[in-house]
Amino acid sequence: MNVVAPNSLLSPQAPTTAINPHLASQAPQVKFQVVHWIAGRFRIRIPRLGYDVEYGEKLLHVVSQINAVTSVRVNPPARSLVVAYDLKVLGYSMAVIQAEIYQSIELAAVLPDVPLLAAEVDSCQPEAETVNLWERMGLPALSLSLSLAALLGVPIPGVVIGGVVMAAALPAMKRAWDSLVQDRELTIDFLDALAISLHTAQGHYFAPAFMLGLIEGGEAIRDLTARGSERASLDLLDCLGKFAFVERDGVEVEIPVKEVVVGDRVVVYPGDQIPVDGMVIKGTGLVDQCKLTGESVPVTRTEGMEVFASTLLVEGQMVILAERVGNQTRAGVIVGLMQAAPVHDTRIENYAGMIANQAVIPTLGISAAVGLLSGDLNRAIALLTLDLGTGIRVSVPTTILSALTYAAQHGVLIRSGRAIELLARIDTVVFDKTGTLTQGHAGVTDIVVMHPDYTGPQILAMAASAEQGLTHPVATAIVRQAQHDHLELTDCEDWEYKVGLGVVTRVQGINLLVGSRRMMKEYEIDLTDLEHHHPELQTGRNSLVYVAGDGKLLGVILYSDPIRAESKEIIQELQGAGITPYMLSGDVGRVAQAVAVELGIQQKHIYAEAFPERKVEVVKGLHESGRVVAFCGDGINDSAALAYADVSISFAGATDIARETADVVLMEDDLRGLTLAIRIAKQAMDIVWQNTAIVAIPNLGAMVSGVVFALDPILAVVINNGTAILAELNGLRPLVGPGGALPLAAAKDPQQFLEEWEAIHPSQPVHHNSHHESEQSSTSIEVTPAAV
């Protein structure tokens, strides 16, 4: 039933939260329904939570302020609010708590923006690493300030300036020493430390101070663009929820999820995530397994059937015998695979080191030879100053930071400099299907009419009337399509919902059945004509909702998981740029192949019924064949493959584990962000090599001149630091964006893939319905609860 806040239950003497009377009077009636209640816990279904994120945040804030409430959680996929409370707090009565919760549901709809409390953020995200810029840049900035002040005539003792310069140079000296001791290698840091020391010894403070500012600034920016050197240690159980209900000695008790053991009888209510792998021993329910197995439509689970941790119970109630818990569950094994993946330094490659380290010994040799032959120490110091590393050290990290900033401003979170490098080089993108190339939820694609007295819109309107108010994704899809077509829905009589079957009701005087094939058989509805005239429905890619009235089949509603509007465009753009798309799916082969045909992905690049271990094998195999591989996915089942890819890509709306594993997060949940990220990366790496040329050519030219002619150390500093500044300014170009699109070659004609499909599967032609063509996709999983 729909419930409106019963303000009459709110006793004036009872302790309540501070509620603005004006706001309360303006609050609209928000529809909600108490799904179940047990001592100490409410679960309330609020349809608005499924589409209004801001409302959910406000609701969390308001309900958490109720004194008796001990915890509150919003579950948008299940459109539910879960509230735990303690009646012992301040003498609250059940009626008062109930009234305050109901009133909060109404109040959140009109509440202005409120600051969220830290306790209201339920996340598995690890704490991010930070770079202390003051600690890193304090001394270099002070040395530069003092040396500049001295140049302007401020009477500062040279020993003070020199001491600060040498103190600021200690990190560079330490890096040089570590490389010498550990790697037995003379690096660019050694050359820089030597040049700084010699300049300082001669009383030239500005040049080494300026050099230090550039060097340490570049290193700090490089570290800022790093995601960290260790993979986040994500606790699966924390992401599942804190508590579970189990039956102990015949009594249902609430215990921490971590205390659930094999053999426990776990009770799961609608909207809860299942915390264990096990067998259903009581009850029937609809389980959404999309994020774990890739199945795009919820499936029915009844007694004797297996369910898995991290999946969501959409409807029904079940008691599960726990067979595997924690890291032994299927989801736990996936997390283990992810954490076993190799860990890389996520900073941008040290191009300065790659280029300049090779020149250290030659530079030292040339400098020493020139100094000895000319007897002029200044000429030797000038040559030491003309290293290639300084300019590249600062310009490359600046370029990467500018690229990351532009990407973030346009809805693409790129988490590291290394991701930028590899994105610019990728030649293969592997996509998960469900939720990545497709929308991850059901959509109506067609209606087959089987009764001459009815039309498709009439059948759809009756089915939507029967299913309005249900939260099952297929029911939502039917109602959404009816609303899109502006069909009028009517009230039902004698409405009964049967989990796993469908709805039995009466609409406009007709005894109506809306549900699965199993429901039709149970009610002895004859399907002979349908099977005779439309045999392709049993082998095609769509799933079916049967609609029967007064004992006869009226028609069938076809639904599938719609392809994202942008998916085809993205695939074509990638192919035109020479990047090969692959697709992995947990769906059956015919479903995966149908999606590939529609998108234009070659059949040989499709892997169907791919479990997480198989996804890892495919990604590793492509990588070992010499390809640079990006993987794009959003589910727990994708997290291991994400970890093994060269670049991992996910969505803001993905599971916590997938999102935190990803190097690139598409914050707008739009695949167009992927090609934007690639264009940003390509531009950034082009600028990196431009900056290398900007720095290298003048410095090498000056070095040749310094060997032949006398070169003043100050002029060498001007050339070296001047080119560094030019490269630094060029490194800011990514802030204005890459412009254009990926360079497109002649795009492949998707028609060839249609012909290929029909040649391989002559009995399964690909049909395109002109009215719903944009929504068609590939979900033809055998699902019993077609109408829940």
C-alpha positions in Angstrom: 0.0 0.0 0.0 1.0 3.6 -0.5 1.5 5.3 2.9 1.3 9.0 3.7 3.0 10.3 6.8 0.5 10.0 9.7 1.3 13.2 11.5 -1.5 12.4 14.0 0.8 9.8 15.5 3.4 12.4 16.4 3.0 13.1 20.1 3.7 16.7 21.1 5.4 15.4 24.3 7.7 13.0 22.4 11.2 14.1 21.6 11.4 14.9 17.9 13.8 16.3 15.3 13.6 20.0 14.6 11.3 20.3 11.6 10.5 23.6 9.9 6.7 23.9 10.0 6.6 25.9 6.8 8.6 23.2 4.9 6.5 20.5 6.4 3.3 22.2 5.2 4.8 22.5 1.7 6.0 18.9 1.5 4.4 16.9 -1.4 3.0 13.4 -0.8 5.9 11.1 -1.7 4.7 7.6 -2.5 6.3 4.9 -0.3 5.5 1.4 1.0 6.7 -0.5 4.1 8.2 -3.6 2.6 8.9 -5.3 5.9 9.4 -4.5 9.6 11.1 -6.4 12.3 12.1 -5.3 15.8 14.8 -2.7 15.4 14.6 -2.3 11.6 12.4 -0.8 8.9 12.7 -1.3 5.1 10.6 1.1 3.1 10.3 1.2 -0.7 10.3 4.7 -2.2 10.1 4.7 -6.0 11.7 8.2 -6.1 15.0 6.8 -4.9 15.4 5.0 -8.2 15.9 8.2 -10.2 16.4 11.1 -7.8 19.9 11.0 -6.3 19.7 14.4 -4.6 16.5 13.3 -2.9 18.3 10.2 -1.6 21.1 12.3 -0.1 18.7 14.6 1.6 16.7 11.7 3.0 19.8 10.2 4.4 20.6 13.4 6.2 17.1 14.0 7.6 16.5 10.4 8.8 20.0 10.2 10.4 19.0 13.2 12.6 16.3 11.2 14.4 17.6 10.5 17.8 16.5 6.8 18.0 17.9 5.9 14.6 21.2 4.0 14.8 21.9 3.6 11.1 20.3 4.5 7.8 21.1 3.3 4.3 19.6 4.1 0.9 19.7 1.4 -1.8 18.8 3.1 -5.2 18.6 -0.1 -7.3 16.0 -1.5 -5.0 14.4 1.9 -4.4 14.5 1.2 -0.7 15.4 2.9 2.6 16.7 0.8 5.4 16.5 2.3 8.9 17.8 0.6 12.1 16.6 2.1 15.4 16.8 1.6 19.2 13.6 2.0 21.2 15.6 2.5 24.4 16.8 5.9 23.3 15.0 8.7 25.2 11.9 6.6 25.7 10.8 6.6 22.1 7.7 4.6 21.2 7.3 2.6 18.0 4.5 5.0 16.8 6.8 8.1 17.3 9.7 6.5 15.4 7.4 5.4 12.6 5.8 8.9 12.3 9.2 10.7 12.3 10.5 8.4 9.5 7.3 8.9 7.4 7.5 12.7 8.0 11.2 12.7 7.0 10.3 11.0 3.7 8.0 13.8 2.9 10.3 16.6 4.2 13.3 15.5 2.1 11.4 16.3 -1.0 11.3 20.1 -0.2 14.5 20.4 1.9 17.1 22.8 0.6 20.7 21.6 0.0 22.2 20.3 3.2 25.8 19.4 4.0 26.2 15.6 4.2 27.7 14.1 7.3 30.8 11.9 6.9 28.8 9.1 8.5 26.2 9.3 5.8 28.7 8.3 3.0 28.6 4.6 2.6 31.6 3.7 0.5 34.3 1.2 0.0 36.7 3.8 -1.3 40.2 3.8 0.1 41.8 6.9 1.4 43.7 8.7 -1.3 47.4 9.4 -1.1 48.3 13.0 -0.9 51.4 15.1 -1.8 52.5 17.7 0.7 53.4 20.6 -1.6 54.5 22.8 1.3 57.0 20.2 2.4 58.2 19.5 -1.1 58.4 23.1 -2.4 58.9 25.2 0.8 62.8 25.3 0.7 63.1 25.6 -3.1 60.6 28.5 -3.0 62.5 30.1 -0.1 65.9 29.8 -1.8 64.5 31.3 -5.0 62.9 34.2 -3.0 66.2 34.9 -1.2 68.3 34.8 -4.3 65.9 37.1 -6.2 65.9 39.5 -3.3 69.7 39.5 -3.3 69.8 40.3 -7.0 67.5 43.3 -6.3 70.0 44.6 -3.7 68.6 43.4 -0.4 71.6 42.8 1.9 71.3 39.1 2.7 74.5 37.3 3.7 75.6 34.9 1.0 76.2 32.1 3.5 72.4 32.3 4.4 71.3 32.1 0.8 73.9 29.4 0.0 72.8 27.3 3.0 69.1 27.5 2.0 70.0 26.5 -1.6 72.0 23.5 -0.5 69.3 22.5 1.9 66.7 22.7 -0.9 69.1 20.6 -3.0 69.2 17.7 -0.5 66.3 15.7 -2.2 68.1 15.8 -5.5 71.4 14.8 -3.8 69.6 11.9 -2.0 68.2 10.7 -5.3 71.6 10.9 -6.9 73.2 9.0 -4.0 70.5 6.3 -3.9 71.0 5.7 -7.7 74.7 5.5 -7.2 74.6 3.1 -4.3 71.6 1.0 -5.2 71.8 0.9 -9.0 75.5 1.9 -9.4 74.4 4.5 -12.0 75.2 8.1 -12.5 71.8 9.9 -13.2 70.7 13.3 -14.2 70.2 14.0 -10.4 74.0 13.7 -10.0 74.6 16.2 -12.8 72.0 18.6 -11.4 73.4 18.3 -7.8 77.0 18.9 -9.2 75.9 22.0 -11.2 74.0 23.4 -8.3 76.9 22.9 -5.9 79.4 24.5 -8.2 77.1 27.5 -9.0 76.5 28.0 -5.2 80.2 27.7 -4.4 80.9 30.5 -6.9 78.3 32.7 -5.2 75.8 32.5 -8.1 72.6 31.8 -6.2 69.8 32.7 -8.5 70.7 30.1 -11.2 70.8 27.1 -8.9 67.7 28.3 -7.0 65.7 28.6 -10.2 66.9 25.3 -11.4 65.8 23.7 -8.1 62.4 25.2 -8.4 61.9 23.7 -11.8 63.3 20.3 -10.8 61.4 19.8 -7.5 58.3 21.4 -9.0 58.3 18.9 -11.8 58.9 16.0 -9.4 56.0 17.2 -7.2 53.6 17.5 -10.1 54.7 14.1 -11.4 53.7 12.6 -8.0 50.5 14.5 -8.0 49.5 12.8 -11.2 50.1 9.4 -9.7 47.4 7.2 -8.4 49.7 5.5 -5.9 52.1 2.7 -5.9 49.8 0.1 -4.3 46.5 -1.3 -5.4 43.7 -0.5 -3.1 42.9 -3.3 -0.7 39.1 -3.5 -1.0 37.2 -5.5 1.6 34.4 -7.3 -0.2 32.4 -7.8 3.1 32.5 -4.0 3.8 30.9 -3.5 0.4 28.2 -6.1 1.0 26.8 -4.4 4.1 27.6 -4.5 7.8 24.9 -6.9 9.0 23.0 -10.0 8.0 20.0 -11.8 9.5 20.5 -15.5 10.5 18.4 -18.1 12.2 20.0 -19.3 15.4 18.2 -21.8 17.6 14.9 -21.0 15.8 15.2 -17.3 16.4 16.1 -14.7 13.7 19.0 -12.5 14.9 21.1 -9.7 13.3 24.8 -10.3 13.3 27.8 -8.7 11.5 28.4 -10.1 8.1 31.9 -11.1 9.0 30.5 -13.4 11.7 28.3 -15.5 9.3 29.7 -19.0 9.0 29.2 -22.0 6.7 26.0 -23.8 7.8 24.1 -20.6 8.9 20.6 -20.1 7.7 20.7 -16.6 6.3 17.4 -14.7 5.9 17.3 -12.1 3.0 14.6 -9.5 2.5 13.7 -7.6 -0.7 16.3 -5.0 -1.5 19.1 -6.7 0.5 22.3 -7.9 -1.0 22.9 -11.6 -0.5 25.9 -11.9 1.8 26.8 -15.6 1.1 27.0 -18.2 -1.6 24.5 -21.0 -0.8 21.3 -22.9 -1.5 17.8 -21.5 -1.1 16.1 -23.7 1.4 12.9 -21.6 1.9 11.1 -19.0 -0.2 11.2 -17.7 -3.7 12.8 -14.5 -4.9 13.9 -12.5 -7.9 17.7 -12.0 -7.9 19.5 -9.4 -9.9 22.9 -11.0 -10.8 24.0 -8.4 -13.4 27.0 -7.1 -11.6 28.3 -10.6 -10.8 27.5 -12.8 -13.8 26.6 -10.2 -16.5 23.0 -11.5 -16.9 21.0 -8.4 -17.8 17.6 -9.5 -16.4 16.9 -10.7 -12.9 16.3 -14.5 -12.5 14.0 -16.5 -10.3 15.5 -18.5 -7.5 13.4 -21.0 -5.6 14.1 -23.8 -3.1 17.0 -26.0 -4.1 18.6 -23.4 -6.3 22.0 -21.7 -5.8 22.5 -17.9 -5.1 25.6 -15.9 -4.8 27.1 -13.2 -2.6 26.9 -9.6 -3.9 23.7 -10.2 -5.9 20.6 -8.3 -5.1 17.2 -9.7 -4.0 14.8 -7.6 -5.9 11.5 -9.2 -4.8 10.5 -12.0 -2.5 12.1 -13.4 0.7 14.5 -16.3 1.0 16.3 -18.4 3.6 19.7 -19.4 2.3 21.9 -22.2 3.7 25.4 -20.7 3.7 27.9 -22.8 1.8 30.7 -20.3 1.1 31.3 -17.1 3.0 33.8 -14.2 2.7 36.7 -14.6 0.4 35.5 -18.2 -0.5 32.4 -16.9 -2.3 32.5 -16.4 -6.1 32.7 -12.6 -5.6 35.5 -13.1 -3.1 37.5 -15.2 -5.6 37.1 -12.4 -8.2 38.4 -9.9 -5.7 41.4 -12.2 -5.0 42.1 -12.4 -8.7 42.0 -8.6 -8.9 44.4 -8.2 -6.0 46.8 -10.7 -7.5 47.2 -8.6 -10.6 50.6 -6.9 -11.2 51.0 -3.4 -9.7 52.8 -0.7 -11.6 54.2 2.7 -10.8 51.3 4.9 -11.8 53.4 8.0 -12.4 54.1 9.4 -15.9 57.3 7.7 -17.2 60.4 9.7 -16.3 61.2 10.9 -19.8 63.9 13.2 -18.4 65.6 10.3 -16.9 65.3 8.1 -20.0 66.8 10.8 -22.2 69.2 12.6 -19.9 70.7 9.7 -17.9 72.3 8.4 -21.1 74.1 11.7 -21.5 75.4 12.1 -18.0 78.8 10.5 -18.4 79.4 12.1 -21.9 78.5 15.5 -20.4 80.8 15.0 -17.5 83.6 13.9 -19.8 83.1 16.9 -22.2 82.8 19.4 -19.3 86.0 18.1 -17.7 87.9 18.0 -20.9 86.9 21.6 -21.8 87.7 22.8 -18.3 91.1 21.2 -18.3 92.1 22.2 -21.8 90.9 25.8 -21.4 91.7 26.2 -17.8 88.4 28.0 -17.4 86.1 26.6 -14.7 83.2 28.7 -15.8 83.2 27.1 -19.3 83.0 23.7 -17.6 80.2 24.8 -15.3 78.3 26.2 -18.3 78.4 22.8 -20.0 77.2 21.0 -16.9 74.3 23.4 -16.8 73.1 22.5 -20.3 71.4 19.3 -19.3 68.3 18.0 -21.0 66.5 16.9 -17.9 65.5 20.1 -16.2 63.1 21.3 -18.9 61.6 17.9 -19.5 61.2 17.2 -15.8 58.9 20.2 -15.4 57.1 20.3 -18.8 56.1 16.6 -18.9 54.3 16.5 -15.5 52.7 19.9 -16.3 51.4 18.5 -19.6 50.0 15.5 -17.8 48.4 17.5 -15.0 46.8 19.9 -17.6 45.4 16.9 -19.4 44.0 15.3 -16.2 42.5 18.7 -15.3 40.7 19.1 -18.7 39.5 15.6 -18.6 38.0 16.0 -15.1 36.3 19.2 -16.1 34.6 17.3 -18.9 33.4 14.3 -16.9 36.3 11.9 -17.3 38.4 11.1 -14.2 41.8 9.8 -15.3 43.6 8.7 -12.2 47.3 8.7 -13.2 49.9 9.8 -15.6 50.6 6.2 -16.6 47.0 5.9 -17.7 47.5 8.9 -20.0 50.6 7.3 -21.5 49.0 4.0 -22.2 45.7 5.5 -23.4 47.7 7.2 -26.2 49.1 3.9 -27.3 46.1 1.5 -27.0 45.3 -0.6 -30.0 42.7 -2.8 -28.5 39.6 -2.1 -26.3 37.8 -5.0 -24.7 34.2 -4.2 -23.6 32.0 -6.1 -21.2 28.6 -6.2 -22.7 25.9 -5.8 -20.0 25.9 -2.4 -18.6 28.8 -1.2 -20.7 27.8 -1.6 -24.4 24.2 -2.1 -23.3 22.1 -0.1 -20.8 22.1 -3.0 -18.3 18.3 -3.0 -17.9 15.3 -4.2 -19.8 13.5 -2.3 -22.5 10.5 -3.1 -24.6 11.4 -3.9 -28.3 8.2 -5.2 -29.9 4.7 -6.5 -29.3 3.3 -9.6 -31.0 -0.5 -9.5 -31.2 -2.3 -12.9 -31.0 -5.9 -11.9 -30.6 -7.8 -10.1 -33.4 -9.8 -7.9 -31.1 -6.8 -6.2 -29.6 -4.0 -4.0 -30.8 -0.4 -3.7 -29.6 -1.0 -0.5 -27.7 -4.0 -2.0 -26.0 -2.0 -5.0 -24.9 0.8 -2.8 -23.7 -1.6 -0.6 -21.8 -3.3 -3.5 -20.0 0.1 -5.1 -19.1 1.4 -1.7 -17.8 -1.8 -1.2 -15.7 -1.3 -4.6 -14.2 2.4 -4.0 -13.4 2.4 -0.4 -12.3 3.9 -0.1 -8.8 6.2 -3.1 -9.1 9.9 -2.6 -9.0 11.1 -5.4 -11.1 13.1 -4.1 -14.1 10.9 -5.7 -16.7 7.8 -4.3 -15.1 9.4 -0.9 -15.0 10.3 -1.2 -18.7 6.7 -2.0 -19.6 5.3 0.9 -17.6 8.0 3.2 -19.0 7.2 2.2 -22.6 3.5 2.7 -22.0 4.2 6.2 -20.6 6.5 7.0 -23.5 3.7 6.1 -25.9 1.2 8.2 -23.9 -1.1 5.2 -23.1 -3.7 5.6 -20.4 -3.3 3.2 -17.5 -6.3 2.0 -15.5 -6.8 0.8 -11.9 -6.8 -3.0 -11.2 -9.2 -5.1 -9.3 -8.3 -8.2 -7.2 -4.6 -7.6 -7.9 -2.2 -10.5 -6.9 1.5 -10.7 -7.5 3.1 -14.1 -7.7 6.9 -14.1 -7.3 8.6 -15.8 -10.2 5.4 -16.0 -12.3 3.7 -12.6 -12.7 0.5 -10.8 -12.0 -3.0 -12.0 -11.7 -5.6 -9.2 -11.8 -8.7 -7.8 -13.4 -8.5 -4.8 -15.8 -11.5 -3.3 -17.5 -13.6 -6.3 -16.8 -11.0 -8.7 -18.2 -9.4 -11.5 -16.0 -5.8 -10.7 -16.9 -2.6 -12.7 -16.6 0.8 -10.9 -17.2 3.8 -13.1 -16.7 6.1 -15.9 -17.7 5.7 -18.9 -19.9 5.5 -21.0 -16.7 2.5 -18.9 -15.6 0.7 -19.6 -18.8 1.2 -23.3 -18.4 0.1 -23.2 -14.8 -3.2 -21.4 -15.9 -3.5 -23.7 -19.0 -3.2 -20.9 -21.6 -2.8 -22.4 -25.0 0.4 -21.3 -26.7 0.1 -23.5 -29.8 -0.7 -20.7 -32.3 2.2 -18.6 -31.0 4.7 -21.4 -31.4 3.4 -22.2 -34.8 3.3 -18.7 -36.3 6.3 -17.3 -34.4 8.9 -20.0 -33.8 11.7 -17.5 -34.0 10.6 -16.1 -30.6 11.9 -19.2 -28.8 15.4 -18.9 -30.4 15.8 -15.1 -30.9 17.5 -12.6 -28.7 14.5 -11.2 -26.9 12.8 -12.4 -23.7 9.0 -12.6 -23.5 6.2 -11.4 -21.3 3.0 -13.2 -22.0 -0.4 -11.4 -21.7 -3.6 -13.5 -21.5 -7.2 -12.4 -20.9 -10.2 -14.5 -20.0 -8.3 -17.7 -20.6 -6.8 -16.8 -24.1 -3.4 -15.5 -25.1 -3.8 -11.9 -26.2 -0.2 -11.2 -27.2 3.4 -11.2 -26.2 5.6 -8.3 -25.2 9.2 -8.6 -26.3 12.0 -7.0 -24.2 15.8 -7.0 -24.1 18.7 -5.1 -22.7 18.8 -2.0 -25.0 22.1 -1.0 -26.5 23.5 2.3 -25.3 22.6 5.1 -27.8 26.3 6.0 -28.2 27.7 2.4 -28.4 27.6 2.0 -32.2 29.1 5.4 -32.8 32.0 4.6 -30.4 32.7 1.3 -31.9 32.9 2.8 -35.4 35.1 5.7 -34.2 37.5 3.2 -32.5 37.7 1.0 -35.6 38.3 4.0 -37.8 41.2 5.1 -35.6 42.8 1.6 -36.0 41.7 0.4 -32.5 40.2 -3.1 -32.5 37.1 -3.6 -30.3 36.5 -6.9 -28.5 33.4 -7.9 -26.5 33.2 -10.3 -23.5 29.9 -11.3 -22.0 28.5 -13.7 -19.4 25.4 -14.0 -21.7 24.8 -17.0 -24.0 26.4 -17.0 -27.4 23.5 -16.0 -29.5 22.9 -13.0 -27.4 26.4 -11.8 -27.5 26.7 -12.4 -31.3 23.4 -10.5 -31.9 24.8 -7.5 -30.0 28.1 -7.7 -31.9 26.3 -7.8 -35.3 24.3 -4.7 -34.4 27.4 -2.8 -33.2 29.7 -4.0 -36.0 32.1 -6.0 -33.9 33.6 -9.0 -35.8 32.5 -12.4 -34.7 36.0 -13.6 -34.0 36.4 -10.8 -31.4 33.4 -12.1 -29.3 33.7 -14.2 -26.2 30.4 -15.3 -24.8 29.5 -17.1 -21.5 32.8 -15.6 -20.2 33.2 -16.0 -16.4 35.7 -13.7 -14.6 38.6 -16.1 -14.9 38.0 -16.3 -18.7 37.9 -12.5 -19.0 41.3 -12.4 -17.3 42.7 -15.0 -19.7 41.5 -13.0 -22.7 43.0 -9.8 -21.5 46.3 -11.4 -20.6 46.4 -13.2 -23.9 45.9 -10.1 -25.9 48.5 -8.3 -23.8 51.0 -11.1 -24.2 50.5 -11.0 -28.0 52.0 -7.5 -28.0 48.8 -5.5 -27.9 48.2 -2.5 -25.6 44.8 -3.4 -24.0 42.1 -1.3 -22.4 39.2 -3.0 -20.7 35.9 -1.4 -20.1 33.4 -2.9 -17.5 31.3 -2.1 -14.6 30.6 -5.2 -12.5 32.2 -7.2 -9.8 32.8 -9.9 -12.5 34.8 -7.3 -14.5 37.1 -6.2 -11.7 39.8 -8.9 -12.2 40.0 -8.2 -15.9 40.1 -4.5 -15.2 43.1 -5.1 -12.9 45.0 -7.0 -15.6 44.4 -4.6 -18.4 47.0 -2.0 -19.4 44.3 0.6 -18.9 41.1 -0.1 -17.0 37.9 1.9 -17.7 34.7 2.0 -15.7 31.7 4.2 -14.9 30.7 6.4 -11.9 27.7 4.1 -11.4 29.7 0.9 -11.4 30.2 -1.3 -8.4 32.6 0.0 -5.8 35.2 -2.6 -6.7 35.1 -2.1 -10.4 35.1 1.7 -10.0 38.1 1.7 -7.6 40.0 -0.7 -9.8 39.6 1.5 -12.8 42.3 3.9 -14.1 39.7 5.9 -15.9 36.2 6.6 -14.6 33.5 8.0 -17.0 31.7 10.2 -14.6 28.8 10.9 -16.9 28.1 7.1 -17.5 28.6 7.8 -21.2 30.9 5.9 -23.5 31.7 9.0 -25.4 34.0 9.8 -22.5 36.2 6.9 -23.6 37.1 8.5 -27.0 37.5 11.9 -25.3 40.0 10.3 -22.9 41.9 8.8 -25.8 42.0 12.1 -27.7 43.2 13.9 -24.6 45.9 11.3 -24.0 47.1 11.4 -27.6 47.3 15.2 -27.5 49.2 15.1 -24.2 51.8 12.7 -25.5 52.2 14.6 -28.7 53.0 17.7 -26.6 55.4 15.6 -24.4 57.5 14.9 -27.5 57.2 18.5 -28.7 58.5 19.7 -25.4 61.4 17.2 -25.7 62.4 18.8 -28.9 61.9 22.4 -27.5 64.3 21.5 -24.7 66.8 19.3 -26.5 67.6 21.2 -29.7 68.6 24.6 -28.1 70.6 22.9 -25.3 72.4 20.5 -27.6 73.2 23.5 -29.9 74.5 25.5 -27.0 76.6 22.6 -25.8 78.3 22.3 -29.2 78.9 26.1 -29.1 80.3 25.8 -25.6 82.8 23.2 -26.7 84.1 25.4 -29.6 83.7 28.8 -28.0 83.6 30.2 -24.5 80.0 30.0 -23.1 79.2 32.1 -20.0 77.5 30.1 -17.2 74.8 32.7 -16.9 74.0 32.5 -20.6 73.9 28.7 -20.2 71.4 29.1 -17.4 69.3 31.4 -19.5 69.2 28.9 -22.4 68.6 26.0 -20.2 65.9 27.6 -18.1 64.4 29.6 -20.9 63.7 26.4 -22.9 62.3 24.9 -19.8 59.9 27.8 -19.4 58.8 27.6 -23.1 58.2 23.9 -22.7 56.3 24.5 -19.5 54.0 27.0 -21.3 53.5 24.5 -24.1 52.6 22.0 -21.5 49.6 24.0 -20.5 48.0 23.5 -24.0 45.9 20.5 -22.9 43.8 22.9 -20.7 42.1 24.1 -23.9 41.2 20.6 -25.0 42.2 18.3 -27.8 39.6 19.4 -30.3 38.3 17.3 -33.2 37.8 13.6 -33.0 39.9 10.5 -33.3 41.4 10.4 -36.9 38.9 8.3 -38.8 39.8 6.0 -41.7 37.1 4.6 -43.9 34.6 3.0 -41.4 33.7 -0.6 -41.9 30.1 -1.1 -43.2 28.0 -2.8 -40.4 26.1 -4.5 -43.2 28.9 -6.9 -43.7 28.5 -8.1 -40.2 24.8 -8.6 -40.7 25.5 -10.7 -43.7 28.2 -12.6 -41.8 25.7 -13.4 -39.0 22.9 -14.6 -41.3 25.4 -16.7 -43.3 26.4 -18.5 -40.0 22.9 -18.5 -38.5 20.4 -18.8 -41.4 17.6 -19.8 -38.9 18.2 -16.8 -36.7 18.0 -13.7 -38.9 18.5 -10.3 -37.3 15.2 -8.4 -37.3 15.0 -4.6 -37.0 11.8 -3.1 -35.9 11.6 0.5 -37.2 9.6 1.8 -34.3 11.9 0.5 -31.6 15.2 0.1 -33.5 17.1 2.4 -31.3 16.3 0.4 -28.2 16.9 -3.1 -29.6 19.7 -5.1 -28.1 20.8 -8.6 -27.3 19.2 -10.0 -24.2 17.5 -13.3 -24.9 18.3 -15.1 -21.6 15.8 -17.7 -20.5 14.2 -15.9 -17.6 11.1 -17.2 -15.8 9.9 -14.0 -14.0 9.1 -12.1 -17.1 6.6 -9.8 -15.4 7.7 -9.3 -11.9 
